[in-house]
Amino acid sequence: KNPAPEAINEFKLDLVFFDKGEIIRNRLYVELGPMVASKTAVRLFDIPDFQCGELGSILVNDVVACTAPSGADLNCLARLELSSKAGISLDY
C-alpha cells in the first residue's frame, strides 16, 4: 500500500524469511515498484524451497532502493507500516 500522495518508481526490499523455529530459511531481494500514489497493489513472488505452512516470520532487512519517478531517492523505510492477515510476524 502506498498511502502517500506521490508515486514510487523503484521499490526493492531485502527480505529474510524465518520458519516457525526462528531459523533463517531464505533471503530474497524483491521488486515491489512501481507503486501508484494513494493506491494498494499486489505483487507476487516465489520463495524457493519453502512451504507456506513453515513460515513463521518475515524481516524487512533493508530497503535496497526507493526512488520517485524523477529519480530522487525517497525514505521508504520511514514509510513502512507492516501488517499481516496471515498471522505471521513482520518486522524491520
C-alpha positions as CSV (number, residue, x, y, z in Angstrom):
1,K,0.0,0.0,0.0
2,N,1.3,3.4,-0.9
3,P,-0.7,5.9,1.1
4,A,1.5,8.8,0.1
5,P,0.3,11.4,-2.4
6,E,3.4,10.7,-4.5
7,A,4.2,7.7,-6.7
8,I,7.2,5.4,-6.1
9,N,9.1,4.3,-9.2
10,E,11.5,1.8,-7.8
11,F,11.0,-0.1,-4.6
12,K,13.2,-3.0,-3.7
13,L,13.3,-4.8,-0.3
14,D,15.8,-7.2,1.2
15,L,13.5,-9.8,2.9
16,V,14.6,-12.6,5.3
17,F,12.2,-15.5,5.8
18,F,12.2,-17.4,9.1
19,D,10.5,-20.7,9.8
20,K,8.4,-21.3,12.9
21,G,11.5,-22.3,14.9
22,E,13.0,-18.8,14.1
23,I,15.6,-20.4,11.8
24,I,16.5,-18.4,8.6
25,R,15.2,-20.3,5.7
26,N,15.6,-17.9,2.8
27,R,16.6,-14.4,1.8
28,L,15.3,-12.5,-1.3
29,Y,15.5,-9.1,-2.9
30,V,12.1,-8.3,-4.2
31,E,11.0,-5.6,-6.6
32,L,7.7,-4.1,-5.4
33,G,7.6,-0.9,-7.6
34,P,6.4,0.9,-9.3
35,M,3.6,2.0,-6.9
36,V,0.9,4.4,-7.8
37,A,0.2,7.2,-5.3
38,S,-2.5,6.6,-2.8
39,K,-3.2,3.0,-4.0
40,T,-2.9,-0.6,-2.8
41,A,-1.3,-3.1,-5.1
42,V,-0.4,-6.8,-5.0
43,R,3.0,-8.2,-6.0
44,L,3.6,-11.9,-6.3
45,F,7.0,-13.6,-5.9
46,D,8.1,-17.2,-5.1
47,I,10.1,-18.2,-2.1
48,P,12.2,-21.1,-3.4
49,D,12.2,-24.3,-1.4
50,F,9.8,-23.0,1.2
51,Q,6.3,-24.2,2.1
52,C,3.8,-21.5,3.3
53,G,2.9,-23.6,6.3
54,E,6.5,-23.4,7.5
55,L,6.6,-19.6,7.5
56,G,7.0,-18.1,11.0
57,S,8.0,-14.5,10.3
58,I,9.4,-12.1,7.7
59,L,12.1,-9.5,8.4
60,V,12.4,-6.4,6.1
61,N,16.2,-6.4,6.5
62,D,16.7,-3.3,4.3
63,V,15.2,-1.0,1.7
64,V,17.6,-1.6,-1.1
65,A,16.1,1.0,-3.4
66,C,13.3,3.5,-3.3
67,T,13.0,6.3,-5.8
68,A,10.5,8.8,-7.0
69,P,9.5,9.0,-10.7
70,S,12.0,11.8,-11.0
71,G,14.8,9.5,-9.9
72,A,15.2,11.2,-6.5
73,D,15.8,8.9,-3.5
74,L,12.9,8.5,-1.1
75,N,13.0,7.5,2.6
76,C,10.8,4.4,2.2
77,L,11.9,2.9,5.5
78,A,10.2,5.7,7.4
79,R,7.0,5.0,5.3
80,L,6.8,1.3,6.2
81,E,3.8,0.2,8.2
82,L,3.9,-3.6,8.4
83,S,0.8,-5.8,8.9
84,S,-0.2,-9.4,8.1
85,K,-3.6,-11.0,7.6
86,A,-1.9,-14.4,7.7
87,G,-1.0,-14.4,11.4
88,I,2.8,-14.2,10.8
89,S,5.2,-11.8,12.4
90,L,6.6,-8.9,10.3
91,D,9.4,-6.7,11.5
92,Y,12.0,-4.2,10.3
